[in-house]
Amino acid sequence: MSLPTIAMRVCVCLRCGWQWVSRKLDGKPPVRCPHCRSPYWDKPLERETVSVAVKAARAKEKKSRGKR
Ligand SMILES: [Zn+2]
């Protein structure tokens, strides 16, 4: 018993939060978000900048601790 697989995937834009259903036969992710048209809709760049900021803050913390 097997159901026919339909190439449908729910996409969530990590930039604007837009959700849409993509129906592509080749299974490739959509190139851009249809709402904000960002080609980086599936790449959370903001998270990276946050982690960098956290790292910098931690480094500062360590430095100030070491000076004590
Ligand atoms: Zn978007």
N, CA, C, O and the ligand as a Tripos MOL2 file, in Angstrom:
@<TRIPOS>MOLECULE
protein
  273   271    69     0     0
PROTEIN
NO_CHARGES

@<TRIPOS>ATOM
      1 N           0.8480   -1.1950    0.0000 N.3       1 MET1
      2 CA          0.0000    0.0000    0.0000 C.3       1 MET1
      3 C           0.8860    1.2480    0.0000 C.2       1 MET1
      4 O           1.6210    1.5150    0.9510 O.2       1 MET1
      5 N           0.7940    1.9630   -1.0430 N.am      2 SER2
      6 CA          1.6310    3.1700   -1.1100 C.3       2 SER2
      7 C           0.8340    4.3220   -1.7060 C.2       2 SER2
      8 O           0.1580    4.1880   -2.7260 O.2       2 SER2
      9 N           0.9390    5.4150   -1.0540 N.am      3 LEU3
     10 CA          0.2390    6.5960   -1.5460 C.3       3 LEU3
     11 C           1.1140    7.2860   -2.5900 C.2       3 LEU3
     12 O           2.3400    7.2840   -2.4830 O.2       3 LEU3
     13 N           0.4920    7.8570   -3.5650 N.am      4 PRO4
     14 CA          1.3030    8.5920   -4.5530 C.3       4 PRO4
     15 C           1.9600    9.7990   -3.9050 C.2       4 PRO4
     16 O           1.3070   10.5930   -3.2280 O.2       4 PRO4
     17 N           3.2410    9.9230   -4.1210 N.am      5 THR5
     18 CA          3.9590   11.0460   -3.5020 C.3       5 THR5
     19 C           3.7700   12.2920   -4.3570 C.2       5 THR5
     20 O           4.0350   12.3110   -5.5590 O.2       5 THR5
     21 N           3.3120   13.2990   -3.6950 N.am      6 ILE6
     22 CA          3.1340   14.5700   -4.3890 C.3       6 ILE6
     23 C           4.2300   15.5130   -3.9190 C.2       6 ILE6
     24 O           4.4330   15.7000   -2.7200 O.2       6 ILE6
     25 N           4.9160   16.0920   -4.8560 N.am      7 ALA7
     26 CA          6.0250   16.9840   -4.4990 C.3       7 ALA7
     27 C           5.4640   18.2950   -3.9860 C.2       7 ALA7
     28 O           5.3070   19.2730   -4.7180 O.2       7 ALA7
     29 N           5.1700   18.2720   -2.7010 N.am      8 MET8
     30 CA          4.6370   19.4980   -2.0850 C.3       8 MET8
     31 C           5.4000   19.7320   -0.8070 C.2       8 MET8
     32 O           5.5970   18.8040   -0.0230 O.2       8 MET8
     33 N           5.8170   20.9130   -0.5940 N.am      9 ARG9
     34 CA          6.4930   21.1900    0.6720 C.3       9 ARG9
     35 C           6.0880   22.5660    1.1720 C.2       9 ARG9
     36 O           5.9290   23.5220    0.4120 O.2       9 ARG9
     37 N           5.9310   22.6170    2.4700 N.am     10 VAL10
     38 CA          5.5770   23.8900    3.0780 C.3      10 VAL10
     39 C           6.8630   24.6530    3.3430 C.2      10 VAL10
     40 O           7.7620   24.1630    4.0270 O.2      10 VAL10
     41 N           6.9410   25.8340    2.8060 N.am     11 CYS11
     42 CA          8.1400   26.6500    2.9760 C.3      11 CYS11
     43 C           7.8290   27.7860    3.9360 C.2      11 CYS11
     44 O           6.7500   28.3780    3.8980 O.2      11 CYS11
     45 N           8.7810   28.0720    4.7860 N.am     12 VAL12
     46 CA          8.6460   29.2000    5.7030 C.3      12 VAL12
     47 C           9.8230   30.1270    5.4730 C.2      12 VAL12
     48 O          10.9780   29.7110    5.5650 O.2      12 VAL12
     49 N           9.5340   31.3640    5.1780 N.am     13 CYS13
     50 CA         10.5930   32.3400    4.9680 C.3      13 CYS13
     51 C          11.1450   32.7660    6.3210 C.2      13 CYS13
     52 O          10.4070   33.2330    7.1880 O.2      13 CYS13
     53 N          12.4420   32.5990    6.4860 N.am     14 LEU14
     54 CA         13.0630   32.9460    7.7640 C.3      14 LEU14
     55 C          13.3130   34.4440    7.8680 C.2      14 LEU14
     56 O          13.7500   34.9360    8.9080 O.2      14 LEU14
     57 N          13.0380   35.1550    6.8050 N.am     15 ARG15
     58 CA         13.2580   36.5980    6.8210 C.3      15 ARG15
     59 C          11.9900   37.3590    7.1980 C.2      15 ARG15
     60 O          12.0230   38.2800    8.0140 O.2      15 ARG15
     61 N          10.8590   36.9530    6.5830 N.am     16 CYS16
     62 CA          9.6240   37.7000    6.8450 C.3      16 CYS16
     63 C           8.5620   36.8170    7.4950 C.2      16 CYS16
     64 O           7.4940   37.3110    7.8560 O.2      16 CYS16
     65 N           8.8320   35.5240    7.6510 N.am     17 GLY17
     66 CA          7.8800   34.6470    8.3000 C.3      17 GLY17
     67 C           6.7580   34.1750    7.3980 C.2      17 GLY17
     68 O           5.8080   33.5500    7.8710 O.2      17 GLY17
     69 N           6.8470   34.4560    6.1320 N.am     18 TRP18
     70 CA          5.8110   34.0670    5.1820 C.3      18 TRP18
     71 C           5.8170   32.5650    4.9970 C.2      18 TRP18
     72 O           6.8770   31.9480    4.8980 O.2      18 TRP18
     73 N           4.6310   31.9770    4.9510 N.am     19 GLN19
     74 CA          4.5230   30.5400    4.7200 C.3      19 GLN19
     75 C           3.7850   30.3040    3.4290 C.2      19 GLN19
     76 O           2.7570   30.9270    3.1610 O.2      19 GLN19
     77 N           4.3130   29.3990    2.6280 N.am     20 TRP20
     78 CA          3.6350   29.0570    1.3840 C.3      20 TRP20
     79 C           3.9550   27.6120    1.0250 C.2      20 TRP20
     80 O           4.9130   27.0110    1.5100 O.2      20 TRP20
     81 N           3.0960   27.0850    0.1440 N.am     21 VAL21
     82 CA          3.2880   25.7020   -0.2780 C.3      21 VAL21
     83 C           3.8980   25.7130   -1.6680 C.2      21 VAL21
     84 O           3.3810   26.3300   -2.5990 O.2      21 VAL21
     85 N           5.0080   25.0130   -1.7730 N.am     22 SER22
     86 CA          5.6960   24.9540   -3.0550 C.3      22 SER22
     87 C           5.4180   23.6070   -3.7160 C.2      22 SER22
     88 O           5.5890   22.5550   -3.1020 O.2      22 SER22
     89 N           5.0020   23.6530   -4.9390 N.am     23 ARG23
     90 CA          4.7560   22.4190   -5.6860 C.3      23 ARG23
     91 C           5.7350   22.3650   -6.8400 C.2      23 ARG23
     92 O           5.4850   22.8960   -7.9220 O.2      23 ARG23
     93 N           6.8360   21.7210   -6.5870 N.am     24 LYS24
     94 CA          7.8190   21.6040   -7.6640 C.3      24 LYS24
     95 C           8.0900   20.1340   -7.9120 C.2      24 LYS24
     96 O           8.2990   19.3620   -6.9760 O.2      24 LYS24
     97 N           8.0860   19.7580   -9.1690 N.am     25 LEU25
     98 CA          8.2670   18.3510   -9.5210 C.3      25 LEU25
     99 C           9.7090   17.9060   -9.3010 C.2      25 LEU25
    100 O           9.9540   16.7310   -9.0300 O.2      25 LEU25
    101 N          10.6470   18.8060   -9.4120 N.am     26 ASP26
    102 CA         12.0480   18.4080   -9.2450 C.3      26 ASP26
    103 C          12.4730   18.3940   -7.7760 C.2      26 ASP26
    104 O          13.5880   17.9820   -7.4550 O.2      26 ASP26
    105 N          11.5890   18.8440   -6.8870 N.am     27 GLY27
    106 CA         11.8920   18.7860   -5.4600 C.3      27 GLY27
    107 C          12.8700   19.8350   -4.9940 C.2      27 GLY27
    108 O          13.2670   19.8390   -3.8280 O.2      27 GLY27
    109 N          13.2670   20.7240   -5.8830 N.am     28 LYS28
    110 CA         14.2120   21.7640   -5.4790 C.3      28 LYS28
    111 C          13.4900   22.8570   -4.7000 C.2      28 LYS28
    112 O          12.3250   23.1500   -4.9690 O.2      28 LYS28
    113 N          14.1710   23.4510   -3.7480 N.am     29 PRO29
    114 CA         13.5370   24.5350   -2.9940 C.3      29 PRO29
    115 C          13.3370   25.7550   -3.8860 C.2      29 PRO29
    116 O          14.1120   25.9940   -4.8130 O.2      29 PRO29
    117 N          12.3080   26.5110   -3.6020 N.am     30 PRO30
    118 CA         12.0570   27.7230   -4.3940 C.3      30 PRO30
    119 C          13.2200   28.6960   -4.2920 C.2      30 PRO30
    120 O          13.9070   28.7660   -3.2720 O.2      30 PRO30
    121 N          13.4230   29.4340   -5.3530 N.am     31 VAL31
    122 CA         14.5830   30.3320   -5.4070 C.3      31 VAL31
    123 C          14.3980   31.5110   -4.4640 C.2      31 VAL31
    124 O          15.3310   31.9050   -3.7650 O.2      31 VAL31
    125 N          13.2140   32.0630   -4.4470 N.am     32 ARG32
    126 CA         12.9830   33.2180   -3.5910 C.3      32 ARG32
    127 C          11.6510   33.1110   -2.8680 C.2      32 ARG32
    128 O          10.7580   32.3510   -3.2410 O.2      32 ARG32
    129 N          11.5670   33.9040   -1.8280 N.am     33 CYS33
    130 CA         10.3080   34.0080   -1.1000 C.3      33 CYS33
    131 C           9.3450   34.8390   -1.9490 C.2      33 CYS33
    132 O           9.6960   35.9340   -2.3910 O.2      33 CYS33
    133 N           8.1470   34.3300   -2.1770 N.am     34 PRO34
    134 CA          7.2010   35.0840   -3.0020 C.3      34 PRO34
    135 C           6.6920   36.3490   -2.3250 C.2      34 PRO34
    136 O           6.0920   37.2070   -2.9720 O.2      34 PRO34
    137 N           6.9290   36.4620   -1.0280 N.am     35 HIS35
    138 CA          6.4080   37.6190   -0.3000 C.3      35 HIS35
    139 C           7.4340   38.7510   -0.2600 C.2      35 HIS35
    140 O           7.1480   39.8630   -0.7030 O.2      35 HIS35
    141 N           8.6210   38.4750    0.2670 N.am     36 CYS36
    142 CA          9.6330   39.5300    0.3700 C.3      36 CYS36
    143 C          10.6810   39.4030   -0.7360 C.2      36 CYS36
    144 O          11.5690   40.2460   -0.8600 O.2      36 CYS36
    145 N          10.5680   38.3550   -1.5270 N.am     37 ARG37
    146 CA         11.4470   38.1180   -2.6840 C.3      37 ARG37
    147 C          12.9050   37.9730   -2.2940 C.2      37 ARG37
    148 O          13.8040   38.2670   -3.0810 O.2      37 ARG37
    149 N          13.1270   37.5220   -1.0840 N.am     38 SER38
    150 CA         14.5130   37.3400   -0.6660 C.3      38 SER38
    151 C          15.0110   35.9800   -1.1460 C.2      38 SER38
    152 O          14.3510   34.9670   -0.9140 O.2      38 SER38
    153 N          16.1580   35.9420   -1.8090 N.am     39 PRO39
    154 CA         16.7200   34.6570   -2.2230 C.3      39 PRO39
    155 C          17.3010   33.8800   -1.0520 C.2      39 PRO39
    156 O          17.6610   32.7100   -1.1920 O.2      39 PRO39
    157 N          17.3920   34.5250    0.0930 N.am     40 TYR40
    158 CA         17.9530   33.8690    1.2780 C.3      40 TYR40
    159 C          16.8670   33.5430    2.2900 C.2      40 TYR40
    160 O          17.0920   33.5680    3.5000 O.2      40 TYR40
    161 N          15.6820   33.2370    1.7680 N.am     41 TRP41
    162 CA         14.5360   33.0040    2.6610 C.3      41 TRP41
    163 C          14.7510   31.7970    3.5580 C.2      41 TRP41
    164 O          14.1660   31.7190    4.6390 O.2      41 TRP41
    165 N          15.5980   30.8330    3.1180 N.am     42 ASP42
    166 CA         15.7860   29.6180    3.9290 C.3      42 ASP42
    167 C          17.0990   29.6560    4.6980 C.2      42 ASP42
    168 O          17.5270   28.6590    5.2800 O.2      42 ASP42
    169 N          17.7270   30.8230    4.6860 N.am     43 LYS43
    170 CA         19.0090   30.9250    5.3990 C.3      43 LYS43
    171 C          18.9130   31.9620    6.5110 C.2      43 LYS43
    172 O          18.8280   33.1600    6.2430 O.2      43 LYS43
    173 N          18.9260   31.5040    7.7470 N.am     44 PRO44
    174 CA         18.7980   32.4420    8.8710 C.3      44 PRO44
    175 C          20.1020   33.1830    9.1410 C.2      44 PRO44
    176 O          20.8780   32.7980   10.0150 O.2      44 PRO44
    177 N          20.3280   34.2350    8.3920 N.am     45 LEU45
    178 CA         21.5500   35.0110    8.5780 C.3      45 LEU45
    179 C          21.5240   35.7630    9.9080 C.2      45 LEU45
    180 O          22.5640   36.0110   10.5180 O.2      45 LEU45
    181 N          20.3240   36.1170   10.3400 N.am     46 GLU46
    182 CA         20.2090   36.8850   11.5870 C.3      46 GLU46
    183 C          20.7720   36.0980   12.7550 C.2      46 GLU46
    184 O          21.3970   36.6530   13.6590 O.2      46 GLU46
    185 N          20.5360   34.7870   12.7180 N.am     47 ARG47
    186 CA         21.0090   33.9420   13.7920 C.3      47 ARG47
    187 C          22.5410   34.0000   13.8650 C.2      47 ARG47
    188 O          23.1320   34.0210   14.9440 O.2      47 ARG47
    189 N          23.1550   34.0250   12.6860 N.am     48 GLU48
    190 CA         24.6120   34.0660   12.6510 C.3      48 GLU48
    191 C          25.1370   35.3370   13.3000 C.2      48 GLU48
    192 O          26.0820   35.3060   14.0890 O.2      48 GLU48
    193 N          24.5170   36.4390   12.9580 N.am     49 THR49
    194 CA         24.9760   37.6980   13.5390 C.3      49 THR49
    195 C          24.7600   37.6750   15.0490 C.2      49 THR49
    196 O          25.5640   38.2190   15.8050 O.2      49 THR49
    197 N          23.6740   37.0440   15.4830 N.am     50 VAL50
    198 CA         23.4070   36.9620   16.9180 C.3      50 VAL50
    199 C          24.4870   36.1340   17.5820 C.2      50 VAL50
    200 O          25.0180   36.5270   18.6210 O.2      50 VAL50
    201 N          24.8220   34.9810   16.9920 N.am     51 SER51
    202 CA         25.8410   34.1200   17.6000 C.3      51 SER51
    203 C          27.1780   34.8400   17.6290 C.2      51 SER51
    204 O          27.9470   34.6790   18.5760 O.2      51 SER51
    205 N          27.4610   35.6250   16.6130 N.am     52 VAL52
    206 CA         28.7160   36.3870   16.5950 C.3      52 VAL52
    207 C          28.7110   37.3990   17.7300 C.2      52 VAL52
    208 O          29.7130   37.5780   18.4220 O.2      52 VAL52
    209 N          27.5670   38.0600   17.9150 N.am     53 ALA53
    210 CA         27.4550   39.0410   18.9880 C.3      53 ALA53
    211 C          27.6070   38.3500   20.3420 C.2      53 ALA53
    212 O          28.2450   38.8840   21.2500 O.2      53 ALA53
    213 N          27.0270   37.1780   20.4720 N.am     54 VAL54
    214 CA         27.1400   36.4360   21.7310 C.3      54 VAL54
    215 C          28.5850   36.0600   21.9800 C.2      54 VAL54
    216 O          29.0840   36.1740   23.0990 O.2      54 VAL54
    217 N          29.2570   35.6110   20.9270 N.am     55 LYS55
    218 CA         30.6660   35.2420   21.0630 C.3      55 LYS55
    219 C          31.4890   36.4480   21.5120 C.2      55 LYS55
    220 O          32.3270   36.3430   22.4080 O.2      55 LYS55
    221 N          31.2400   37.5850   20.8800 N.am     56 ALA56
    222 CA         31.9850   38.7990   21.2210 C.3      56 ALA56
    223 C          31.7250   39.1620   22.6800 C.2      56 ALA56
    224 O          32.6460   39.5350   23.4060 O.2      56 ALA56
    225 N          30.4620   39.0500   23.1070 N.am     57 ALA57
    226 CA         30.1200   39.3820   24.4840 C.3      57 ALA57
    227 C          30.8190   38.4260   25.4370 C.2      57 ALA57
    228 O          31.3140   38.8300   26.4890 O.2      57 ALA57
    229 N          30.8540   37.1480   25.0530 N.am     58 ARG58
    230 CA         31.5090   36.1600   25.9160 C.3      58 ARG58
    231 C          33.0060   36.4440   26.0060 C.2      58 ARG58
    232 O          33.6070   36.3460   27.0760 O.2      58 ARG58
    233 N          33.5910   36.7940   24.8770 N.am     59 ALA59
    234 CA         35.0270   37.0870   24.8620 C.3      59 ALA59
    235 C          35.3170   38.2620   25.7960 C.2      59 ALA59
    236 O          36.2950   38.2520   26.5440 O.2      59 ALA59
    237 N          34.4540   39.2660   25.7390 N.am     60 LYS60
    238 CA         34.6190   40.4360   26.6210 C.3      60 LYS60
    239 C          34.5280   40.0060   28.0760 C.2      60 LYS60
    240 O          35.3070   40.4330   28.9270 O.2      60 LYS60
    241 N          33.5390   39.1390   28.3330 N.am     61 GLU61
    242 CA         33.3360   38.6590   29.6910 C.3      61 GLU61
    243 C          34.6090   37.9810   30.2050 C.2      61 GLU61
    244 O          35.0870   38.2470   31.3080 O.2      61 GLU61
    245 N          35.1280   37.1050   29.3640 N.am     62 LYS62
    246 CA         36.3330   36.3600   29.7540 C.3      62 LYS62
    247 C          37.4870   37.3250   30.0370 C.2      62 LYS62
    248 O          38.2270   37.1790   31.0110 O.2      62 LYS62
    249 N          37.6130   38.3150   29.1500 N.am     63 LYS63
    250 CA         38.7050   39.2730   29.3160 C.3      63 LYS63
    251 C          38.5680   40.0320   30.6360 C.2      63 LYS63
    252 O          39.5330   40.1850   31.3850 O.2      63 LYS63
    253 N          37.3510   40.5030   30.9050 N.am     64 SER64
    254 CA         37.1580   41.2800   32.1290 C.3      64 SER64
    255 C          37.3620   40.3960   33.3600 C.2      64 SER64
    256 O          37.8390   40.8560   34.3970 O.2      64 SER64
    257 N          36.9880   39.1110   33.2260 N.am     65 ARG65
    258 CA         37.1960   38.1980   34.3470 C.3      65 ARG65
    259 C          38.6830   37.9790   34.5810 C.2      65 ARG65
    260 O          39.1480   37.9130   35.7190 O.2      65 ARG65
    261 N          39.4230   37.8660   33.4740 N.am     66 GLY66
    262 CA         40.8560   37.5800   33.5950 C.3      66 GLY66
    263 C          41.6030   38.7430   34.2210 C.2      66 GLY66
    264 O          42.6210   38.5590   34.8880 O.2      66 GLY66
    265 N          41.0790   39.9540   33.9950 N.am     67 LYS67
    266 CA         41.7840   41.1320   34.5150 C.3      67 LYS67
    267 C          41.6230   41.2710   36.0280 C.2      67 LYS67
    268 O          42.4160   41.9370   36.6940 O.2      67 LYS67
    269 N          40.5760   40.6250   36.5580 N.am     68 ARG68
    270 CA         40.3200   40.7540   37.9810 C.3      68 ARG68
    271 C          41.4620   40.2180   38.7460 C.2      68 ARG68
    272 O          41.4430   40.2330   39.9770 O.2      68 ARG68
    273 ZN          9.9710   36.3580    2.8490 Zn       69 ZN69
@<TRIPOS>BOND
     1     1     2 1
     2     2     3 1
     3     3     4 2
     4     3     5 am
     5     5     6 1
     6     6     7 1
     7     7     8 2
     8     7     9 am
     9     9    10 1
    10    10    11 1
    11    11    12 2
    12    11    13 am
    13    13    14 1
    14    14    15 1
    15    15    16 2
    16    15    17 am
    17    17    18 1
    18    18    19 1
    19    19    20 2
    20    19    21 am
    21    21    22 1
    22    22    23 1
    23    23    24 2
    24    23    25 am
    25    25    26 1
    26    26    27 1
    27    27    28 2
    28    27    29 am
    29    29    30 1
    30    30    31 1
    31    31    32 2
    32    31    33 am
    33    33    34 1
    34    34    35 1
    35    35    36 2
    36    35    37 am
    37    37    38 1
    38    38    39 1
    39    39    40 2
    40    39    41 am
    41    41    42 1
    42    42    43 1
    43    43    44 2
    44    43    45 am
    45    45    46 1
    46    46    47 1
    47    47    48 2
    48    47    49 am
    49    49    50 1
    50    50    51 1
    51    51    52 2
    52    51    53 am
    53    53    54 1
    54    54    55 1
    55    55    56 2
    56    55    57 am
    57    57    58 1
    58    58    59 1
    59    59    60 2
    60    59    61 am
    61    61    62 1
    62    62    63 1
    63    63    64 2
    64    63    65 am
    65    65    66 1
    66    66    67 1
    67    67    68 2
    68    67    69 am
    69    69    70 1
    70    70    71 1
    71    71    72 2
    72    71    73 am
    73    73    74 1
    74    74    75 1
    75    75    76 2
    76    75    77 am
    77    77    78 1
    78    78    79 1
    79    79    80 2
    80    79    81 am
    81    81    82 1
    82    82    83 1
    83    83    84 2
    84    83    85 am
    85    85    86 1
    86    86    87 1
    87    87    88 2
    88    87    89 am
    89    89    90 1
    90    90    91 1
    91    91    92 2
    92    91    93 am
    93    93    94 1
    94    94    95 1
    95    95    96 2
    96    95    97 am
    97    97    98 1
    98    98    99 1
    99    99   100 2
   100    99   101 am
   101   101   102 1
   102   102   103 1
   103   103   104 2
   104   103   105 am
   105   105   106 1
   106   106   107 1
   107   107   108 2
   108   107   109 am
   109   109   110 1
   110   110   111 1
   111   111   112 2
   112   111   113 am
   113   113   114 1
   114   114   115 1
   115   115   116 2
   116   115   117 am
   117   117   118 1
   118   118   119 1
   119   119   120 2
   120   119   121 am
   121   121   122 1
   122   122   123 1
   123   123   124 2
   124   123   125 am
   125   125   126 1
   126   126   127 1
   127   127   128 2
   128   127   129 am
   129   129   130 1
   130   130   131 1
   131   131   132 2
   132   131   133 am
   133   133   134 1
   134   134   135 1
   135   135   136 2
   136   135   137 am
   137   137   138 1
   138   138   139 1
   139   139   140 2
   140   139   141 am
   141   141   142 1
   142   142   143 1
   143   143   144 2
   144   143   145 am
   145   145   146 1
   146   146   147 1
   147   147   148 2
   148   147   149 am
   149   149   150 1
   150   150   151 1
   151   151   152 2
   152   151   153 am
   153   153   154 1
   154   154   155 1
   155   155   156 2
   156   155   157 am
   157   157   158 1
   158   158   159 1
   159   159   160 2
   160   159   161 am
   161   161   162 1
   162   162   163 1
   163   163   164 2
   164   163   165 am
   165   165   166 1
   166   166   167 1
   167   167   168 2
   168   167   169 am
   169   169   170 1
   170   170   171 1
   171   171   172 2
   172   171   173 am
   173   173   174 1
   174   174   175 1
   175   175   176 2
   176   175   177 am
   177   177   178 1
   178   178   179 1
   179   179   180 2
   180   179   181 am
   181   181   182 1
   182   182   183 1
   183   183   184 2
   184   183   185 am
   185   185   186 1
   186   186   187 1
   187   187   188 2
   188   187   189 am
   189   189   190 1
   190   190   191 1
   191   191   192 2
   192   191   193 am
   193   193   194 1
   194   194   195 1
   195   195   196 2
   196   195   197 am
   197   197   198 1
   198   198   199 1
   199   199   200 2
   200   199   201 am
   201   201   202 1
   202   202   203 1
   203   203   204 2
   204   203   205 am
   205   205   206 1
   206   206   207 1
   207   207   208 2
   208   207   209 am
   209   209   210 1
   210   210   211 1
   211   211   212 2
   212   211   213 am
   213   213   214 1
   214   214   215 1
   215   215   216 2
   216   215   217 am
   217   217   218 1
   218   218   219 1
   219   219   220 2
   220   219   221 am
   221   221   222 1
   222   222   223 1
   223   223   224 2
   224   223   225 am
   225   225   226 1
   226   226   227 1
   227   227   228 2
   228   227   229 am
   229   229   230 1
   230   230   231 1
   231   231   232 2
   232   231   233 am
   233   233   234 1
   234   234   235 1
   235   235   236 2
   236   235   237 am
   237   237   238 1
   238   238   239 1
   239   239   240 2
   240   239   241 am
   241   241   242 1
   242   242   243 1
   243   243   244 2
   244   243   245 am
   245   245   246 1
   246   246   247 1
   247   247   248 2
   248   247   249 am
   249   249   250 1
   250   250   251 1
   251   251   252 2
   252   251   253 am
   253   253   254 1
   254   254   255 1
   255   255   256 2
   256   255   257 am
   257   257   258 1
   258   258   259 1
   259   259   260 2
   260   259   261 am
   261   261   262 1
   262   262   263 1
   263   263   264 2
   264   263   265 am
   265   265   266 1
   266   266   267 1
   267   267   268 2
   268   267   269 am
   269   269   270 1
   270   270   271 1
   271   271   272 2
@<TRIPOS>SUBSTRUCTURE
     1 MET1         2 RESIDUE 1 A MET
     2 SER2         6 RESIDUE 1 A SER
     3 LEU3        10 RESIDUE 1 A LEU
     4 PRO4        14 RESIDUE 1 A PRO
     5 THR5        18 RESIDUE 1 A THR
     6 ILE6        22 RESIDUE 1 A ILE
     7 ALA7        26 RESIDUE 1 A ALA
     8 MET8        30 RESIDUE 1 A MET
     9 ARG9        34 RESIDUE 1 A ARG
    10 VAL10       38 RESIDUE 1 A VAL
    11 CYS11       42 RESIDUE 1 A CYS
    12 VAL12       46 RESIDUE 1 A VAL
    13 CYS13       50 RESIDUE 1 A CYS
    14 LEU14       54 RESIDUE 1 A LEU
    15 ARG15       58 RESIDUE 1 A ARG
    16 CYS16       62 RESIDUE 1 A CYS
    17 GLY17       66 RESIDUE 1 A GLY
    18 TRP18       70 RESIDUE 1 A TRP
    19 GLN19       74 RESIDUE 1 A GLN
    20 TRP20       78 RESIDUE 1 A TRP
    21 VAL21       82 RESIDUE 1 A VAL
    22 SER22       86 RESIDUE 1 A SER
    23 ARG23       90 RESIDUE 1 A ARG
    24 LYS24       94 RESIDUE 1 A LYS
    25 LEU25       98 RESIDUE 1 A LEU
    26 ASP26      102 RESIDUE 1 A ASP
    27 GLY27      106 RESIDUE 1 A GLY
    28 LYS28      110 RESIDUE 1 A LYS
    29 PRO29      114 RESIDUE 1 A PRO
    30 PRO30      118 RESIDUE 1 A PRO
    31 VAL31      122 RESIDUE 1 A VAL
    32 ARG32      126 RESIDUE 1 A ARG
    33 CYS33      130 RESIDUE 1 A CYS
    34 PRO34      134 RESIDUE 1 A PRO
    35 HIS35      138 RESIDUE 1 A HIS
    36 CYS36      142 RESIDUE 1 A CYS
    37 ARG37      146 RESIDUE 1 A ARG
    38 SER38      150 RESIDUE 1 A SER
    39 PRO39      154 RESIDUE 1 A PRO
    40 TYR40      158 RESIDUE 1 A TYR
    41 TRP41      162 RESIDUE 1 A TRP
    42 ASP42      166 RESIDUE 1 A ASP
    43 LYS43      170 RESIDUE 1 A LYS
    44 PRO44      174 RESIDUE 1 A PRO
    45 LEU45      178 RESIDUE 1 A LEU
    46 GLU46      182 RESIDUE 1 A GLU
    47 ARG47      186 RESIDUE 1 A ARG
    48 GLU48      190 RESIDUE 1 A GLU
    49 THR49      194 RESIDUE 1 A THR
    50 VAL50      198 RESIDUE 1 A VAL
    51 SER51      202 RESIDUE 1 A SER
    52 VAL52      206 RESIDUE 1 A VAL
    53 ALA53      210 RESIDUE 1 A ALA
    54 VAL54      214 RESIDUE 1 A VAL
    55 LYS55      218 RESIDUE 1 A LYS
    56 ALA56      222 RESIDUE 1 A ALA
    57 ALA57      226 RESIDUE 1 A ALA
    58 ARG58      230 RESIDUE 1 A ARG
    59 ALA59      234 RESIDUE 1 A ALA
    60 LYS60      238 RESIDUE 1 A LYS
    61 GLU61      242 RESIDUE 1 A GLU
    62 LYS62      246 RESIDUE 1 A LYS
    63 LYS63      250 RESIDUE 1 A LYS
    64 SER64      254 RESIDUE 1 A SER
    65 ARG65      258 RESIDUE 1 A ARG
    66 GLY66      262 RESIDUE 1 A GLY
    67 LYS67      266 RESIDUE 1 A LYS
    68 ARG68      270 RESIDUE 1 A ARG
    69 ZN69       273 GROUP 0 **** ****
